[in-house]
Amino acid sequence: MFRYLLILVVIIPLAGSCQESIGKSKDIVKAELETWKKANAGSYPTVTEIGSNTTLSIKDPGYGQVKFIYTFDKSKTCIRVKTVALTDSARNNYLNNMLEKKEYEWVKLNGNQYISKFSDKLMIELPGDPKNHSVTVYRAEWNQEIYNMLLNKYSIF
């Protein structure tokens, strides 16, 4: 029991740090993942690279296999992190951990989208498909006018 609690205390914060990887270089993200991997060998982490994606796969004792997929643009800057879990419960646990990061001032737009404060320009999206248990955070390319329109459009509901 203590082992599972210890692993959960270490793994769940990884999801909360996903948004902190956005905007970092591929080399920095890879170094952070390797450091995390060495410190958390009990979660059986593996790091793989395919094309513009770097994936960290772990075995979460409470939720089974979880993947963190980091996507990089042509300049090797992280533009998106997708967390893929096996169940809604697992996905929601990771989502809640992201939303607990108060410095981003997350605002819920609708049932499957959140936006950060304007200066961070981040968006969290959940898929509309109930069989897809993922959550994606990415940098949004909006200006102040579009940001305000998003807030105003969804604030009336």
Secondary structure as GFF3:
##gff-version 3
##sequence-region A 1 157
A	DSSP	alpha_helix	2	16	.	.	.	ID=ss1
A	DSSP	alpha_helix	18	21	.	.	.	ID=ss2
A	DSSP	alpha_helix	26	39	.	.	.	ID=ss3
A	DSSP	three_ten_helix	41	43	.	.	.	ID=ss4
A	DSSP	beta_strand	46	50	.	.	.	ID=ss5
A	DSSP	beta_strand	53	60	.	.	.	ID=ss6
A	DSSP	beta_strand	64	72	.	.	.	ID=ss7
A	DSSP	beta_strand	78	84	.	.	.	ID=ss8
A	DSSP	alpha_helix	88	99	.	.	.	ID=ss9
A	DSSP	three_ten_helix	102	104	.	.	.	ID=ss10
A	DSSP	beta_strand	107	110	.	.	.	ID=ss11
A	DSSP	beta_strand	113	115	.	.	.	ID=ss12
A	DSSP	three_ten_helix	118	120	.	.	.	ID=ss13
A	DSSP	beta_strand	122	125	.	.	.	ID=ss14
A	DSSP	beta_strand	134	139	.	.	.	ID=ss15
A	DSSP	alpha_helix	144	155	.	.	.	ID=ss16
###
